[in-house]
Amino acid sequence: MPPGVGLPRDMPMNRRVFLGLERRAPARLAEPISSIEPYEEPLQRSDVLHLLRRLTFGPTPELVEQLIGKSAEEAVDLLLGDPSQEPPVPSPGAWVNQAQEDPRGVDIVTRNQIESTWQANFKALQQWWIEQMLDETIPAREKLTLFWSGHFTTEFTYDLGYIPPQVLYRQNLMLRRMRLANFRAFLEEVTLDCAMLEYLGGTLNVAGTPNENYAREMMELYSTGIGWYTEGDVKEAARVLTGWKSSLYSDAPAPNGMFNTWFKPSDHDIGAKQYLGMTIPARDQDTNTEYLVRTQEVRRMIEILFQQRPEAVARFITSKLYRYFVYSNPGATDAAVLSALMDVFIANDFELRPLVRTLLASKHFFDPANRGVQIKTPAEFVVGLGRQLGVPLSGAADAMARMEQDLIDPPDVSGWPGYRTWISTKTFPQRIQYAGQLIAAMSDAQAQAFVRSFEGWQSVETFVAAVTEFLLPRPVSAERQAYYQAILLGGAPSYEWPSIANDAQAVGSRLRSLLRAIVKAPDYHLC
């Protein structure tokens, strides 16, 4: 293990521990600035690298150069993109529009055939999403989509069956489209999403025998958190949501088209509802229509939730975004930042873009105390390494699953637990093994191109300093730089580096040795 990066067993995981990884690291014991005012300095390379590690799936040399010198707000705007102006993402294939019959009503042979088709299509869906993550057209788009996929969870495999990947694909498109939208409108979209209706029993929610699953999770997991509603509120919300169906199968009704949601009036409870102290009026059969129930009951219920519990919604969503993009274990110092962000969210009528922009362009975000203190998710680790090295990813979805982040198939309705659970005696070897496979697949020509992508590569000292800055989240000590130089040189004197670098075979072998050493370091797994 390289000098200065060991962690004692059972040491608490906090900023002070991480910032002490390097004895000479700047501000190693400083508390972060508690200001959400914009970071005003023109972005330096280290600032850009920090921003890209958090808001994208990792820096690339081209993107780093593009952002150096910009203001934080300019850089964040460029990375976030504008969903209303974006071209559609490419389709994963013709299968997304091909429906199968309901496997629950057929013989076992036909059921196995249908489920085998879904399993193959689901793998194609995961691979398609990873390809979007690798794309730099709108750098932050997929990172935000992944965040919302872990928030508004839906599992491919659930109970004793599967959710058709065709509707999971459409849900993924919706999460991408709504990633920076008004959160109130976002929650309405999710509430009537075809995959979500199937996943949390919404299609079974009928007048007289309501299914309360989604009504509960809408508040507990998706908007306010526990403690801001009563059991009565859950029951009344479930009554509001009766009557909605999803078109999943070729042999089932699809009045709004295949893979869409539709409304069945006879299954809707038309009585008055009392939700969070407010009344949603009763309706008669003439007004018991899809449009009126959606706008006057479902939308009204969500409006009441935001009107009656604005601070709870703001606190819950702000905290979750903060834990994902800034620091997983916020403490007392971060409370003022979270409070200020809540105010921004409420003042902007729960628009997500101003909230995300304020957070990621803030002095607090760029504070050295917030750098290199997050554990990379498996997606960040796998996709990030591929982007950094410029090599194709093979078996990426399966590798992430072995690291316990199975895309679009989290362990349960609460999503991936994250934080410390990403690193264990089971998952860390999987990371090292997959990284080793990618590094081994790096050709000599690719290795030489990687070396020459760094300015001043002809000097071994300059190159090692540049590559560690690029791959590691915080500055490393001179002792550690020397350790990596020795690995790269393989016993040769430093003055021989230019000739090594000009020999594709020699530099390929030496660079792969260096990269293997770096990815084994604990701080490579931080961002």
C-alpha positions in Angstrom: 0.0 0.0 0.0 1.4 3.4 -0.8 2.6 5.6 2.0 0.1 7.8 3.9 -3.2 6.2 2.8 -3.9 3.5 5.3 -7.0 3.7 7.5 -7.0 2.1 11.0 -9.7 -0.5 11.5 -13.0 0.8 12.9 -11.9 4.5 12.5 -15.0 6.7 12.1 -15.7 7.7 8.6 -15.8 11.5 8.6 -14.2 14.5 6.9 -11.4 14.6 9.5 -10.4 11.0 8.8 -10.5 11.4 5.0 -8.7 14.8 5.1 -6.0 13.2 7.2 -5.2 10.6 4.6 -2.4 12.8 3.5 -0.5 14.5 6.3 0.4 17.4 4.1 -3.1 17.8 2.6 -4.4 21.4 2.8 -7.1 22.3 5.3 -7.1 18.8 6.6 -8.9 19.6 9.8 -10.9 22.6 8.6 -14.7 22.7 8.9 -16.4 23.5 5.6 -17.6 27.0 4.8 -21.3 27.2 5.7 -22.3 29.6 2.9 -24.4 28.9 -0.2 -23.2 32.2 -1.8 -21.7 31.5 -5.3 -18.1 30.5 -5.5 -16.6 33.5 -7.2 -13.1 32.5 -8.1 -12.5 31.4 -11.7 -12.4 27.7 -11.6 -8.9 26.2 -11.4 -8.1 22.6 -12.5 -8.6 21.2 -9.0 -12.0 22.9 -8.8 -13.1 21.6 -12.1 -12.0 18.1 -11.2 -14.0 18.2 -8.0 -17.1 19.5 -9.8 -16.9 16.8 -12.5 -16.3 14.0 -10.0 -19.6 14.9 -8.2 -21.9 16.1 -11.0 -20.9 13.7 -13.7 -19.5 10.2 -13.9 -16.0 11.5 -13.8 -13.7 14.0 -15.6 -12.2 13.6 -19.0 -9.3 15.7 -20.2 -11.5 17.5 -22.8 -14.2 18.5 -20.4 -11.6 19.6 -17.8 -10.0 22.0 -20.3 -13.4 23.3 -21.4 -14.4 24.4 -17.9 -11.1 25.8 -16.5 -11.5 29.6 -16.0 -15.2 29.6 -16.1 -17.3 30.8 -13.1 -18.9 28.1 -11.0 -22.3 29.1 -12.1 -21.3 29.0 -15.8 -19.8 25.6 -15.4 -22.8 24.2 -13.5 -25.2 25.5 -16.1 -23.2 24.0 -18.9 -23.1 20.6 -17.2 -26.8 20.5 -16.2 -28.1 21.1 -19.7 -31.7 22.1 -20.4 -34.2 19.1 -20.7 -36.6 21.2 -22.7 -34.0 21.8 -25.4 -32.4 18.4 -25.6 -32.8 16.0 -28.5 -34.3 12.6 -27.5 -31.9 9.9 -26.4 -31.4 7.1 -28.9 -33.7 4.0 -28.4 -32.3 0.8 -27.0 -34.0 -1.2 -29.8 -37.3 -2.2 -31.3 -38.1 -4.3 -28.3 -39.2 -1.2 -26.3 -42.4 -1.1 -28.4 -43.1 -4.9 -28.5 -45.5 -6.1 -25.9 -45.8 -9.7 -24.6 -48.9 -11.4 -23.1 -49.4 -11.6 -19.3 -47.2 -14.4 -18.1 -49.5 -15.1 -15.1 -52.2 -16.5 -17.4 -50.3 -18.8 -19.6 -48.6 -22.3 -19.4 -45.2 -22.6 -17.7 -43.4 -23.0 -21.0 -44.8 -19.8 -22.4 -44.2 -18.0 -19.2 -40.6 -19.0 -19.2 -40.2 -17.8 -22.8 -41.8 -14.4 -21.9 -39.6 -14.0 -18.8 -36.5 -15.0 -20.7 -37.3 -12.3 -23.3 -37.7 -9.7 -20.5 -34.5 -10.7 -18.9 -32.6 -10.3 -22.1 -34.3 -6.9 -22.8 -33.5 -5.8 -19.3 -29.8 -6.5 -19.8 -30.1 -4.5 -23.0 -31.7 -1.6 -21.1 -29.0 -1.6 -18.5 -26.3 -1.6 -21.2 -28.1 1.2 -23.1 -28.2 3.3 -19.9 -24.5 2.8 -19.3 -23.8 4.0 -22.8 -25.7 7.2 -22.0 -23.6 7.6 -18.8 -20.5 7.4 -21.0 -21.8 10.1 -23.3 -20.5 13.6 -22.7 -23.1 15.5 -24.7 -24.9 16.6 -21.5 -22.5 15.6 -18.8 -24.7 15.8 -15.7 -27.8 14.4 -17.2 -27.3 10.7 -16.4 -25.9 11.4 -12.9 -29.1 13.2 -12.0 -31.2 10.5 -13.7 -29.4 7.9 -11.5 -30.1 10.0 -8.4 -33.8 10.0 -9.1 -33.8 6.3 -10.0 -32.5 5.7 -6.5 -35.1 8.0 -5.0 -38.2 7.0 -7.0 -37.3 3.3 -6.9 -38.7 0.6 -9.1 -37.4 -3.0 -9.1 -37.2 -5.1 -12.3 -37.4 -8.2 -10.1 -40.1 -8.0 -7.4 -42.3 -10.4 -5.5 -42.5 -13.5 -7.7 -42.2 -11.8 -11.1 -40.8 -9.0 -13.2 -41.9 -5.5 -14.3 -41.7 -5.5 -18.1 -38.5 -3.6 -19.2 -40.5 -1.7 -21.7 -42.2 0.4 -19.0 -38.9 0.7 -17.0 -37.4 2.2 -20.1 -40.3 4.7 -20.3 -39.9 5.5 -16.6 -36.2 6.1 -17.1 -37.0 8.6 -19.9 -39.4 10.3 -17.5 -36.8 10.6 -14.8 -34.4 12.1 -17.3 -37.0 14.6 -18.6 -38.1 15.7 -15.1 -34.7 15.7 -13.4 -34.5 19.5 -13.0 -38.3 20.2 -13.2 -40.7 21.4 -10.6 -40.7 18.7 -7.9 -44.4 19.0 -7.3 -45.1 18.2 -11.0 -42.4 15.5 -10.8 -44.2 13.8 -8.0 -47.4 13.8 -10.0 -45.7 12.2 -13.0 -44.2 9.5 -10.7 -47.5 8.9 -9.0 -49.2 7.9 -12.3 -46.2 6.3 -13.9 -47.0 3.0 -15.5 -44.0 1.1 -13.8 -44.7 2.7 -10.4 -48.4 1.8 -10.5 -47.4 -1.9 -11.1 -44.5 -1.9 -8.6 -46.4 -0.5 -5.6 -49.7 -2.1 -6.2 -51.4 1.0 -7.6 -53.3 -1.1 -10.2 -54.8 -3.1 -7.3 -56.0 0.0 -5.6 -59.8 0.0 -6.0 -62.8 1.6 -4.2 -63.8 -0.4 -1.1 -60.5 -2.3 -0.9 -57.7 0.4 -1.3 -54.1 -0.6 -1.5 -52.1 1.8 0.6 -48.6 0.9 -0.5 -47.9 3.9 -2.8 -49.8 6.4 -0.7 -47.5 5.6 2.2 -44.3 5.6 0.2 -45.2 8.8 -1.6 -44.8 10.6 1.8 -42.4 8.4 3.7 -39.8 7.8 1.0 -40.5 10.3 -1.8 -41.5 13.6 -0.3 -41.7 14.4 3.5 -40.1 11.5 5.3 -41.6 9.8 8.4 -43.5 11.7 10.9 -45.4 14.3 8.9 -48.6 12.4 8.3 -51.1 10.1 10.1 -52.4 6.7 9.2 -55.6 8.4 8.3 -53.7 10.5 5.8 -52.3 7.4 4.2 -55.8 5.9 4.0 -57.3 9.0 2.4 -54.4 9.4 -0.1 -55.0 5.8 -1.1 -58.7 6.6 -1.7 -57.7 9.5 -3.9 -55.5 7.1 -6.0 -58.1 4.4 -6.6 -58.9 3.5 -10.2 -55.6 3.9 -12.1 -54.3 1.1 -14.3 -51.3 0.3 -16.4 -51.2 -1.3 -19.9 -48.4 -3.8 -19.7 -49.5 -6.8 -21.7 -50.6 -7.5 -25.3 -53.7 -9.3 -24.0 -54.9 -6.6 -21.6 -56.8 -3.3 -22.1 -54.8 -0.4 -23.4 -57.3 2.5 -23.9 -54.4 5.1 -23.9 -52.1 2.9 -25.9 -49.6 0.2 -24.9 -47.3 0.9 -21.9 -49.4 3.9 -20.7 -51.5 4.6 -17.7 -55.3 4.7 -17.9 -58.3 5.3 -15.6 -61.1 2.9 -14.8 -64.0 5.0 -13.3 -65.8 2.1 -11.7 -62.7 1.4 -9.5 -62.5 5.0 -8.3 -63.8 6.1 -4.9 -65.9 9.1 -5.7 -66.5 10.1 -2.0 -65.0 13.2 -0.3 -61.5 12.7 1.2 -59.9 14.5 4.2 -56.2 14.7 3.6 -53.8 16.6 5.9 -56.7 18.6 7.2 -58.0 19.6 3.8 -61.1 18.4 1.9 -61.0 17.0 -1.6 -64.7 17.2 -2.6 -66.9 14.2 -3.6 -67.8 13.9 -7.3 -70.6 12.3 -9.2 -70.5 9.8 -12.1 -70.5 12.6 -14.7 -67.3 14.1 -13.3 -65.6 10.8 -12.6 -63.4 11.1 -15.6 -59.7 10.5 -16.2 -58.9 14.2 -16.7 -60.9 15.6 -13.9 -59.8 12.9 -11.3 -56.2 13.5 -12.3 -56.4 17.3 -12.0 -58.9 17.7 -9.2 -57.9 14.8 -7.0 -54.5 13.5 -7.7 -52.9 16.9 -8.5 -54.9 18.5 -5.7 -53.7 15.9 -3.2 -50.1 16.7 -4.1 -50.8 20.4 -4.0 -52.2 20.0 -0.4 -49.1 18.0 0.6 -46.8 20.8 -0.6 -49.0 23.5 0.9 -49.4 21.8 4.3 -45.9 20.4 4.6 -43.6 22.7 2.7 -40.7 22.6 5.2 -40.8 18.9 5.5 -40.7 18.4 1.7 -37.9 20.9 1.3 -35.9 19.4 4.2 -36.3 15.9 2.9 -35.4 16.6 -0.7 -32.6 19.1 0.1 -31.0 16.7 2.5 -31.1 13.8 0.0 -29.6 15.9 -2.7 -26.9 17.1 -0.3 -26.0 13.6 0.8 -25.7 12.5 -2.8 -23.7 15.4 -4.2 -21.8 16.8 -1.3 -21.4 14.7 1.8 -23.2 11.5 2.9 -23.0 12.2 6.7 -23.8 15.9 7.3 -23.3 17.2 10.8 -24.0 20.3 12.8 -21.7 22.5 10.6 -23.8 21.6 7.5 -27.2 22.4 9.2 -27.0 26.1 8.2 -26.3 25.2 4.6 -29.3 22.8 4.6 -31.5 25.4 6.1 -30.5 28.0 3.5 -31.0 25.5 0.7 -34.5 24.7 2.1 -35.3 28.4 1.8 -34.1 28.5 -1.8 -36.3 25.5 -2.7 -39.4 27.0 -1.1 -38.8 30.5 -2.5 -38.5 29.0 -6.0 -41.8 27.1 -5.6 -40.0 23.7 -5.4 -38.2 24.1 -8.8 -35.3 21.7 -8.7 -32.9 23.6 -11.1 -32.4 26.6 -8.8 -31.8 24.3 -5.8 -29.3 22.1 -7.6 -27.6 25.1 -9.2 -27.3 27.0 -5.9 -25.8 24.0 -4.1 -23.3 23.0 -6.8 -22.1 26.5 -7.5 -21.7 27.4 -3.8 -18.7 28.3 -1.7 -19.7 25.4 0.5 -19.6 22.8 -2.3 -16.1 24.0 -3.4 -14.7 24.1 0.1 -11.6 21.7 0.5 -13.3 20.0 3.4 -15.9 18.7 1.0 -13.4 17.2 -1.5 -12.6 13.6 -1.5 -15.0 12.6 1.3 -17.6 10.7 -0.7 -17.4 7.0 -1.5 -17.9 6.4 -5.2 -21.0 4.4 -6.1 -20.3 1.4 -8.3 -21.7 3.3 -11.2 -19.3 6.2 -10.5 -16.4 3.7 -10.1 -17.1 1.6 -13.2 -18.2 4.3 -15.6 -15.7 6.8 -14.2 -12.8 4.5 -14.8 -13.9 3.8 -18.3 -14.2 7.6 -19.0 -10.9 8.4 -17.4 -8.9 5.7 -19.3 -10.8 6.1 -22.5 -11.4 2.4 -22.8 -14.6 0.5 -23.7 -16.6 -1.0 -20.8 -17.2 -4.8 -21.0 -19.7 -6.4 -18.6 -20.2 -3.2 -16.8 -23.8 -3.8 -15.6 -22.9 -7.2 -14.2 -19.8 -5.7 -12.5 -22.0 -3.0 -10.9 -24.4 -5.7 -9.7 -21.5 -7.6 -8.1 -20.6 -4.3 -6.4 -24.2 -4.2 -5.1 -25.6 -1.5 -7.4 -27.8 -3.4 -9.9 -29.1 -0.6 -12.2 -32.9 -0.3 -12.3 -33.2 -3.2 -9.8 -32.4 -1.9 -6.3 -32.7 -4.2 -3.3 -36.0 -2.8 -2.1 -38.4 0.2 -2.2 -36.0 2.3 -0.2 -33.3 2.1 -2.9 -29.6 1.5 -2.4 -28.5 2.3 1.1 -25.2 3.7 -0.1 -22.5 5.5 2.0 -20.4 2.9 3.9 -22.3 0.0 2.4 -20.6 0.6 -1.0 -17.3 -0.7 0.4 -17.1 -4.1 2.1 -14.9 -7.2 2.2 -17.3 -8.5 -0.6 -17.4 -5.5 -2.9 -13.9 -4.1 -2.6 -12.3 -7.1 -4.3 -14.9 -6.9 -7.0 -13.8 -3.3 -7.7 -10.2 -4.2 -7.9 -10.9 -7.2 -10.1 -13.0 -5.2 -12.6 -10.5 -2.3 -12.6 -7.7 -4.8 -13.3 -9.7 -6.2 -16.3 -10.2 -2.7 -17.7 -6.5 -1.8 -17.2 -5.4 -5.1 -18.8 -7.6 -4.4 -21.8 -5.9 -1.0 -22.3 -3.8 -1.4 -25.5 -0.2 -0.1 -25.7 -1.4 2.5 -28.2 -4.2 3.6 -25.8 -1.7 3.7 -23.0 0.6 5.9 -24.9 -2.2 8.2 -26.0 -3.3 8.5 -22.4 0.2 9.5 -21.3 0.5 12.1 -24.1 -2.9 13.6 -23.2 -1.2 15.3 -20.2 0.7 18.5 -20.6 4.4 18.1 -19.7 4.3 14.3 -20.0 7.9 14.2 -21.1 8.9 14.8 -17.4 8.2 11.8 -15.2 7.7 14.1 -12.2 5.2 16.3 -14.1 3.3 13.4 -15.5 2.9 11.6 -12.2 1.8 14.8 -10.6 -0.8 15.3 -13.4 -2.1 11.8 -13.4 -2.6 11.6 -9.7 -4.4 15.0 -9.7 -6.6 13.6 -12.5 -7.4 10.2 -10.8 -7.3 11.0 -7.1 -9.6 13.5 -5.3 -7.0 15.3 -3.2 -3.3 16.3 -3.5 -0.9 13.5 -2.6 2.4 13.9 -0.6 5.8 14.1 -2.1 6.5 10.7 -0.6 3.6 9.1 -2.4 4.5 10.8 -5.6 7.9 9.2 -5.4 6.3 5.9 -4.7 4.2 6.1 -7.9 7.2 7.4 -9.9 9.2 4.3 -8.9 6.4 2.0 -10.0 6.1 3.8 -13.3 9.9 3.7 -14.0 10.2 0.1 -13.0 13.7 0.5 -11.7 14.9 2.8 -14.5 16.4 6.2 -13.7 14.1 9.2 -14.2 16.1 10.5 -17.2 15.1 7.4 -19.2 11.4 8.2 -18.9 11.2 10.1 -22.3 12.5 7.1 -24.1 10.1 4.8 -22.2 7.2 7.0 -23.0 8.1 7.0 -26.7 8.1 3.2 -26.8 4.4 2.1 -27.0 5.1 -1.4 -25.6 7.3 -0.1 -22.8 5.0 2.7 -21.7 2.0 0.4 -21.9 3.5 -2.0 -19.5 4.7 0.7 -17.1 1.4 2.7 -17.2 -0.7 -0.4 -16.5 1.5 -1.1 -13.4 1.0 2.5 -12.2 -2.8 2.4 -12.8 -3.1 -0.9 -10.9 -1.4 0.6 -7.9 -3.5 3.8 -8.0 -6.9 2.0 -8.2 -6.0 -0.1 -5.1 -5.4 3.0 -3.0 -8.4 3.7 -0.7 -8.7 7.3 -1.9 -9.2 6.3 -5.5 -12.6 5.0 -4.3 -13.5 8.5 -3.0 -14.6 11.5 -4.9 
